[in-house]
Amino acid sequence: MLKLSTRLLRNKSGAQISIQSIKSICLSLTETSVSLSYSFFSFLVSAFASREQFEEKNNKEKLTPPTLLARSLSLSSPHPAADFILWRHCWEVEEMAGKDDKKITRVLFCGPHFPASHIYTKEYVQKYPFIQVDDVPLSDVPDVIEKYDICVSKTMRLDSNCISRATQMKLIMQFGVGLDGIDIDAATRCGIKVARIPGHNTGNAASCAEMAIYFILGLLRKQNEMQLSVKQKKLGVPVGQTLLGKTVYILGFGNIGIELAKRLRPFGVKIIATKRSWNSHLQVSNQPSGLPIQNGFNDDLVDGKGSHGDIYEFASNADIVVCCLSMNKETEGVVNRSFISSMRKGALLINIARGGLLDYEAVLQHLKSGHLGGLGIDVAWTEPFDPDDPILKFDNVLITPHVAGVTEHSYRSMAKVVGDVALQLHAGTPWTGIEIVN
């Protein structure tokens, strides 16, 4: 393998590598064994095309290393070793040619929060010297954004003024799903694509669904009171509630809602849900990624379904309301006084989506009155949330620091998506693994 890599790196013609030449190099490595050479050639070939494609082209087509890599990344099981050899070849040829302006694709992560996002992305692309990943303080972003090809916004609000400075930018994306902080119209006017990473392929939706269940169980079993009992050396208190037999209303039945319903079903609950429109079939995205949008309806997952016009009725029939809506102009503040008043007295309210979906004053008022039986929020109205906020003084409130989707599995998966998109941009090939919204 090392010898093959060396031979490829020494190919100073550099612009193209023929399939036949790769096979010839493999066959020339007879010091070990011919069978090993054939084996290595086989998995190198499988990294960028099928055997039928090679036979069809009769081993005559010449492909650039970036094209080969792009084909590899588009497969369900790409071969990292072959990818690395191809990319190193492309880079090394430029070095041997004495180029001082070797192409660098730069990725900008905005701000200090969610540090694992840029750390994992850096780790994923560290073997590719032509991909640069930087995390920059929020205050410095407007001054440096013009140097970058890709921007991962995280918690930063990218307005038209900031976006207009991004003269080299090709793509603005979120390390996750929510795009409410990005001026999509401004990006479109500047010719910049905006994209999210669909949660069903990365484990992000599943991670968020698990967090919702954490809140449900924590509130039902009175987690804060249990911790107090431990400190006071009390046994047998508090008396909690069981999830068995409860009605759970999922407000927004998208990817997270679907994953939540799957996990709730074994608890013996009744599940009701609303969404803008129900479709019995998976829809295929029109975006370049071609990803399926996992909003298909499964009759086995819910016991009752409704539309946006039914939200008050559904809230009145639920013991637990879990907010999974996307944040936009139509949904901002949707959980208001009227909504919470329509909920059963003592019902639980959980939000794992966006803080702005809940009306702050309405939530505080109904906590004070005792109408809300409990509140679980992973997202807040302003973030980071003020630890001295009055809402946090209630024993029946649980809050976490926006970590519903922050798991090793989901973050490693999303870091790979960002890294692959950077490689594809560098190669000039279509992006995969993302959903473009403009």
C-alpha positions in Angstrom: 0.0 0.0 0.0 2.8 2.4 0.9 4.6 1.6 -2.3 1.6 2.2 -4.4 1.0 5.5 -2.6 4.7 6.5 -3.4 4.4 5.5 -7.0 1.3 7.6 -7.4 2.9 10.6 -5.6 5.8 10.4 -8.0 3.6 10.6 -11.1 4.5 14.2 -12.0 2.1 14.3 -14.9 -0.3 14.7 -12.1 -3.3 15.9 -14.0 -4.8 12.5 -14.5 -4.4 8.9 -13.4 -5.5 6.2 -15.8 -7.2 3.1 -14.4 -4.8 1.0 -16.4 -1.8 2.7 -14.8 -3.1 2.0 -11.3 -3.5 -1.7 -12.3 0.0 -1.7 -13.7 1.5 -0.3 -10.6 -0.3 -2.9 -8.5 0.9 -5.7 -10.7 4.5 -4.4 -10.5 4.5 -4.8 -6.7 5.7 -8.4 -7.0 8.0 -8.3 -4.0 5.1 -9.2 -1.8 2.8 -11.2 -4.0 0.8 -10.8 -7.2 -2.4 -11.9 -5.4 -1.9 -9.2 -2.8 -1.5 -6.7 -5.6 -4.7 -7.8 -7.3 -6.5 -7.6 -4.0 -5.3 -4.1 -3.4 -6.3 -3.1 -6.9 -9.7 -4.6 -6.3 -10.6 -2.5 -3.3 -9.0 0.6 -4.8 -11.3 0.2 -7.8 -14.3 -0.3 -5.6 -13.6 3.0 -3.9 -14.7 5.0 -6.9 -16.7 2.9 -9.3 -18.2 -0.5 -9.9 -16.5 -3.3 -11.8 -19.2 -3.0 -14.5 -18.3 0.7 -15.0 -14.6 -0.2 -15.5 -15.4 -2.9 -18.0 -17.7 -0.7 -19.9 -15.0 2.0 -20.2 -12.5 -0.7 -21.2 -10.0 0.8 -18.8 -9.3 3.6 -21.3 -11.0 6.5 -19.5 -8.7 8.9 -17.6 -10.1 10.4 -14.4 -8.7 13.1 -12.2 -8.1 12.2 -8.6 -10.8 14.7 -7.4 -13.3 13.0 -9.6 -12.3 9.5 -8.3 -12.6 10.8 -4.8 -16.0 12.3 -5.4 -17.2 9.0 -6.7 -15.9 7.3 -3.6 -17.6 9.7 -1.2 -20.9 9.1 -3.0 -20.8 5.4 -2.2 -22.4 3.9 0.9 -19.1 2.3 1.8 -16.2 4.4 0.5 -12.6 3.3 1.1 -10.7 5.9 3.2 -7.3 4.5 2.3 -7.9 4.8 -1.4 -9.4 8.3 -0.9 -6.3 9.3 1.0 -3.9 8.1 -1.7 -5.8 9.9 -4.4 -6.0 13.2 -2.5 -2.3 13.0 -1.4 -1.4 12.4 -5.1 -3.3 15.5 -6.2 -1.7 17.7 -3.4 1.9 16.3 -3.8 1.9 16.9 -7.5 1.2 20.6 -6.9 4.0 20.7 -4.3 6.5 19.1 -6.7 5.4 21.5 -9.4 6.5 24.3 -7.1 3.0 25.9 -6.9 2.9 28.6 -4.2 -0.8 29.1 -4.6 -2.1 25.6 -4.0 -5.8 25.6 -3.7 -7.1 25.6 -0.1 -10.7 25.1 0.7 -11.5 26.9 3.9 -14.3 26.1 6.4 -15.4 28.7 9.0 -17.1 27.7 12.2 -18.7 30.7 14.0 -18.3 31.1 17.7 -17.2 29.2 20.8 -20.3 27.2 21.5 -20.8 23.5 20.5 -17.0 23.0 20.4 -17.2 19.4 19.4 -18.6 20.4 16.0 -15.3 22.0 14.7 -13.1 19.7 16.8 -14.6 16.5 15.2 -14.6 18.1 11.7 -10.9 19.1 12.1 -10.1 15.5 13.1 -12.0 14.1 10.1 -10.1 16.2 7.5 -6.7 16.4 9.2 -5.1 14.1 6.7 -6.1 16.4 3.9 -3.7 19.4 4.0 -5.8 21.4 1.4 -8.9 21.5 3.7 -8.6 24.2 6.4 -11.1 24.3 9.3 -11.1 27.3 11.7 -13.3 28.3 14.6 -13.5 32.1 15.0 -14.9 34.2 17.8 -18.3 35.7 16.9 -17.0 39.2 17.0 -14.3 38.4 14.4 -16.6 36.7 11.9 -17.5 39.8 9.8 -13.8 40.7 9.4 -12.7 37.3 8.2 -15.7 35.7 6.5 -14.5 36.9 3.0 -11.6 34.4 3.2 -13.8 31.3 3.5 -15.6 29.0 1.1 -18.0 27.3 3.6 -19.5 28.8 6.7 -21.0 26.7 9.6 -23.1 29.2 11.5 -23.8 27.3 14.7 -25.4 30.0 17.0 -24.4 33.1 15.0 -27.1 35.1 13.3 -25.8 35.7 9.8 -27.6 38.9 8.5 -27.4 40.5 5.1 -24.5 42.8 6.1 -22.3 39.9 7.2 -23.3 37.7 4.2 -22.5 40.5 1.8 -18.9 40.4 2.9 -18.6 36.7 2.1 -17.4 37.3 -1.4 -15.7 33.8 -1.7 -18.5 31.9 0.1 -20.2 29.0 -1.8 -22.2 27.5 1.0 -23.6 28.4 4.4 -24.7 25.5 6.5 -25.9 24.5 9.9 -24.3 21.8 12.0 -27.7 20.3 12.3 -31.1 21.3 11.1 -32.2 24.8 12.3 -31.6 27.6 9.9 -33.6 30.3 11.7 -30.5 32.5 12.3 -29.5 32.7 8.6 -30.9 35.4 6.2 -31.6 32.9 3.4 -32.9 35.7 1.1 -29.6 37.6 1.5 -27.6 34.5 0.8 -29.6 33.8 -2.3 -29.1 37.3 -3.6 -25.3 36.8 -3.1 -25.4 33.5 -5.0 -24.6 31.5 -1.8 -26.4 28.2 -1.1 -27.8 27.5 2.3 -28.2 23.9 3.6 -29.0 21.8 6.7 -27.9 18.3 7.6 -30.9 16.1 7.7 -31.2 14.4 11.1 -32.4 11.0 10.0 -29.0 10.0 8.4 -26.7 11.2 11.1 -28.4 10.1 14.3 -29.2 13.7 15.3 -33.0 13.2 15.2 -32.6 10.0 17.3 -30.4 11.9 19.8 -33.0 14.6 20.2 -35.8 12.1 20.6 -33.9 10.4 23.4 -33.5 13.8 25.1 -37.3 14.3 25.0 -37.8 11.0 26.7 -35.2 12.0 29.3 -37.3 15.1 30.1 -40.5 13.2 30.2 -39.2 10.6 32.7 -37.3 13.2 34.7 -40.5 15.4 35.1 -42.8 12.5 35.8 -40.5 11.1 38.5 -39.7 14.6 39.9 -35.9 14.6 39.3 -35.2 17.8 41.3 -37.2 16.6 44.3 -35.4 13.2 44.2 -32.0 15.0 44.3 -33.2 17.0 47.3 -34.3 13.8 49.0 -30.9 12.3 48.5 -29.2 15.4 50.1 -31.7 15.3 53.0 -31.2 11.5 53.4 -34.9 10.8 52.9 -36.2 7.5 51.4 -39.4 6.8 49.5 -40.1 10.4 48.5 -41.2 11.9 46.2 -44.1 9.9 44.7 -43.7 10.1 41.0 -46.0 9.2 38.0 -45.7 6.5 35.5 -45.5 7.1 31.8 -47.8 4.1 31.2 -51.2 5.1 30.0 -50.4 8.7 29.3 -51.3 10.6 26.1 -48.3 12.3 24.5 -48.9 15.0 21.9 -46.0 15.5 19.4 -46.3 19.0 18.1 -44.5 18.8 14.7 -44.2 15.3 13.3 -40.9 15.6 11.3 -37.8 13.5 11.7 -37.5 14.1 15.4 -41.2 13.5 16.0 -41.0 10.2 14.1 -38.0 9.0 16.1 -39.7 10.1 19.3 -42.9 8.1 18.4 -40.8 5.0 17.7 -39.3 5.2 21.2 -42.4 6.1 23.0 -44.5 3.2 21.7 -43.1 0.5 24.0 -44.0 2.6 27.1 -47.6 1.9 26.5 -48.7 5.4 25.7 -51.2 7.0 23.4 -49.5 9.1 20.8 -51.2 11.9 18.9 -49.4 14.3 16.5 -50.0 17.3 14.2 -48.1 18.5 11.2 -48.6 20.8 8.3 -49.5 18.0 5.9 -49.5 14.3 6.0 -48.1 12.1 3.3 -48.2 8.3 3.2 -45.1 8.1 1.1 -41.5 9.1 1.4 -40.7 12.1 -0.7 -37.4 12.3 -2.5 -35.6 15.6 -2.2 -35.1 17.7 -5.3 -31.8 18.9 -3.9 -28.5 17.6 -5.3 -28.1 15.3 -2.3 -31.2 13.2 -3.4 -31.8 12.4 0.2 -35.2 11.0 1.2 -37.1 13.4 3.5 -38.2 11.1 6.3 -41.6 12.8 6.9 -43.6 9.8 5.6 -46.5 8.9 7.8 -46.6 5.4 9.4 -50.0 4.4 10.7 -48.4 2.3 13.4 -46.6 5.2 15.0 -49.6 7.5 16.1 -53.1 6.9 17.3 -54.4 10.3 16.2 -53.2 12.8 13.6 -54.2 16.4 12.9 -53.1 19.6 11.1 -52.0 23.0 12.4 -55.6 24.0 12.9 -56.1 21.2 15.5 -53.3 22.2 17.9 -55.5 23.5 20.7 -57.8 20.5 20.6 -54.8 18.1 20.6 -53.2 20.1 23.5 -56.4 19.7 25.5 -56.3 15.9 25.2 -52.7 15.4 26.2 -50.9 14.7 29.4 -47.5 15.6 27.8 -46.8 18.0 25.0 -43.4 17.7 23.2 -42.5 20.6 20.8 -40.6 19.3 17.8 -41.5 22.1 15.3 -39.1 23.9 13.0 -38.6 27.6 13.8 -39.9 30.1 11.2 -42.1 33.2 11.0 -45.3 31.1 11.2 -44.3 29.0 14.2 -42.6 31.6 16.4 -44.5 31.9 19.6 -47.0 29.2 18.6 -47.0 27.9 22.2 -48.7 31.0 23.6 -51.2 31.8 26.4 -54.1 30.3 24.4 -52.2 27.1 23.7 -51.0 26.5 27.3 -54.4 27.5 28.7 -55.9 24.8 26.5 -53.6 22.2 28.0 -54.8 20.0 30.8 -54.0 21.3 34.3 -50.9 19.6 35.4 -49.7 18.6 31.9 -46.1 18.6 31.0 -44.5 20.9 28.4 -41.2 19.9 26.7 -39.3 21.8 24.1 -36.3 20.2 22.2 -36.6 22.3 19.1 -36.1 26.1 19.3 -36.7 28.4 22.3 -38.7 31.0 20.3 -41.5 28.5 19.7 -42.6 29.2 23.3 -44.0 32.5 24.6 -41.8 33.3 27.6 -44.4 35.3 29.5 -47.1 32.7 28.9 -44.8 29.9 30.2 -43.8 31.9 33.3 -47.5 32.8 34.1 -48.7 29.2 33.9 -45.8 27.9 36.0 -46.7 30.5 38.7 -50.4 29.6 38.6 -49.6 25.9 38.8 -51.4 25.1 35.5 -48.2 23.7 34.0 -47.3 20.5 35.8 -43.7 20.7 34.6 -41.4 22.2 32.0 -38.5 20.6 30.2 -36.4 22.7 27.9 -33.2 22.0 26.0 -33.5 25.3 24.2 -34.2 28.8 25.5 -35.4 32.2 24.5 -31.8 33.6 24.7 -28.8 31.4 24.8 -26.8 30.8 26.9 -29.8 31.0 29.3 -29.5 33.2 32.4 -29.1 30.8 35.3 -30.8 33.4 37.5 -33.9 33.5 35.4 -37.2 33.3 37.4 -38.3 30.2 35.4 -35.4 28.2 36.8 -36.6 28.8 40.4 -39.4 26.3 40.0 -38.8 22.7 41.2 -40.8 21.3 38.3 -38.5 22.8 35.7 -35.6 20.9 34.0 -33.2 22.6 31.7 -30.2 21.4 29.7 -27.7 23.5 27.7 -28.9 22.8 24.1 -27.4 19.3 24.0 -30.3 17.3 22.7 -28.5 16.5 19.5 -25.0 16.6 21.0 -23.9 13.0 21.1 -20.8 11.3 20.0 -22.6 9.4 17.3 -24.5 12.4 15.8 -21.6 14.8 16.0 -19.1 12.4 14.4 -21.6 11.7 11.7 -22.3 15.4 11.0 -18.6 16.2 11.1 -18.1 13.7 8.3 -20.9 15.4 6.3 -19.2 18.8 6.6 -15.8 17.3 5.8 -17.1 15.4 2.7 -18.8 18.6 1.5 -15.6 20.5 1.8 -13.8 17.7 -0.2 -16.5 17.8 -2.8 -16.3 21.5 -3.1 -12.5 21.3 -3.5 -13.0 18.7 -6.3 -15.8 20.7 -8.0 -18.3 17.9 -7.7 -21.9 17.9 -6.4 -22.5 18.0 -2.7 -24.0 15.0 -0.9 -25.4 14.5 2.6 -27.0 17.9 2.8 -30.4 19.5 2.0 -30.2 22.8 0.2 -33.1 25.1 0.9 -32.6 27.9 -1.7 
